[in-house]
Amino acid sequence: MHILIALAGIAITAYVWFNRVQRGAEVATDLLEAASDVKNAARRLGFRRRANQHAVEGIDDPNLAISGMAMAFLELDDLPTADTRAATDISLRKHLNMDADTASEVAILGRWFVSECGSPDAAFTRLAKKLRKIHGPASFEPLMAILNDIATSGTGTPSAKQSEALSDLARIFHLK
């Protein structure tokens, strides 16, 4: 009888380890796919990262900076919901005149810019400065329309961190 219990224990242990290995392979595949998504989006949109330079400094297209700011602004809220993310996608398409595929790729790059900056706060400020530098005040109107859509899609009002980011934006664009 004790031999059967030992064999059952060995079988259960083997099953558990097999599942762990399988889940680890799935996670590794997901990470590789995420990296390839960023590469493909960057390639399609013409973004090239320059050597020895921060990723944000390589932005030449104001739509990339705006989408990065939108993703940073979204992540400044405590826990963005799927509805808020969907509203952000719709807002990007509407105010930047993009199709669904382009808006999705721009959002992927925007999230990557935020991760490269380390935090949504730092990303928002850095991207705002870059946007002002490459496109000036002409980009302010579509940016504010997108940020307004994001802020009102959740609770209806911006969070404390989002309000602080809007104050920083006003300072960067010399509106105060």
N, C-alpha and C positions, 0 to 999 in steps of 0.2 A: 504494500500500500504506500509506504513512504517513497518508493521508487516512482510511482505514478505522480505523486505530489511534486517530487523533484523535477520530473519531466514537464509537468504542467508549468512549474515556475520558470524553467528554462525557455519554454515556448512563449510564455508571456513576456519575459525579458527580451527575447529576440524580436517579438512583435513590436514592443515599445521602441527599441532601438531602430528597427526598420522604419517606423513612422517618423522618428526624429530625423533620421537621415533624409527621408523623402521630403519632409517639410523644409529642411535646410536647403535642399536642392531647389525647391520652389521659391524660397526667399532669394536665393542667389540669382535665379532666373529673372525674378521680378526686378531686382536691382539692376541687372544688365539691361533689361528692357527699358527701365526708366532712363538709364544713361543714354541708350540709343534713341529714345524719344526726344531728349534734349538735343542730341547731336543732329537728328533729322530735322527738327524744328529750326535749329540755328542755321543749318545748311540751306533749307528751303527759303528762309527769310533773309539770307545773305549776311547773317551776323558772323563775324570772325573775331575770335579772341586773339589779341595780340600778346606776344611773349613779354614777360616781365611787366605786365600791366593788369590792373584790376578789371574784372569782367565788365563792370559798369562803364569804365572809361572807353571801352570798345563800341559803345552804342552810338550809331549814327542816325538811326530812325527814331523820330519822336514817338511813334506808336509803340515801340519796344519799351521806351522809358515810361510811357503812360501805363502800359499794361503791368510793368513791374511795380509802379506806384500803386496801382489798383490792387495787386496781389498783396503788397505790404500793408495797405490800408485795411484790406479784408482780414489779414492775420492779426492786426492790432486789436480786433474785437476778440473777446475771450475765446469762444469756440464757434467759429463760423459754421453754419449749417449747410446742408446740401442745397437748400432753397436759396440761401445767400450766394453760394458759389454759382448756381444757375443764373441768378439775377445779374451777377457780375459778368458772366459770359454773354448774356443778352445785351447788357449795357455796352460792353466792348464792341460787339457787332454793330449796335445801333449808332453809337457816337463816333466810332472810328471807321465806319463804312466798310466792314469786313464780312467775308462769308464765314460760315461756321468753322470750317477747317482752319482757316487762317487765324481766327479768334482763339481757337483751341491751342494752336501752336504758339501764338503770342503769349497766352496764359501760361503755357509750360515754361517758356523762357522767362516770363515774369517771376514765376515761383523759383526758378533757378537763380535769378539775380538776387532775390531775397535771401536764399540760402547762402550765396556767395558773400553777402554783406554781413552775415552772422545773426542778424535780428531784424524784425520788421521795422523797428524804429530807425535803425541805422540805414536800412535799405531805402526807406521812404525819404529821408533827408538827402542821402547821396544821389538818389535818382531824381529828386526834385532839382537839385543843383545842376545835374547833367542835362535835364530837360530844358531848364532856363538857358543854359549855355548853348545848346545845339539848336533850339527852336524859338527861344524868347517867349514873350507874352502871348504869341499867337496860339500856343498849345494850352493856354490856361482854361479857356472855355470848355473844350471837350473833356479835359481832365476833371474839372469841377462837376460837370454833368455826370460823369462816371462815379466819382466819389460820392456825390449826392445820392445816386441810385443805390450804391452799396450801403450807405449809412441808413437810408430809409427802408431798405429791404428787410432788415432784421427787426429791431425793436422800434424803429421809426425815428430814433435819434442816435447820433454818434456816441460811442463809448467815451470815457474820459481820455483814454490813450488816443483815440481817433480825433477828438477835439484838440488835443495838444499837437497832433500831427498837422491839423489844418492851420493852427497858429504858426507852426514852423513854415508851412507852405506860404502863408501870407508874408512872412518875414523874408523868405528866399526870393519871392517874386516882387518884393518891395511894395507891398500893398498896405503895410502899417506905417 
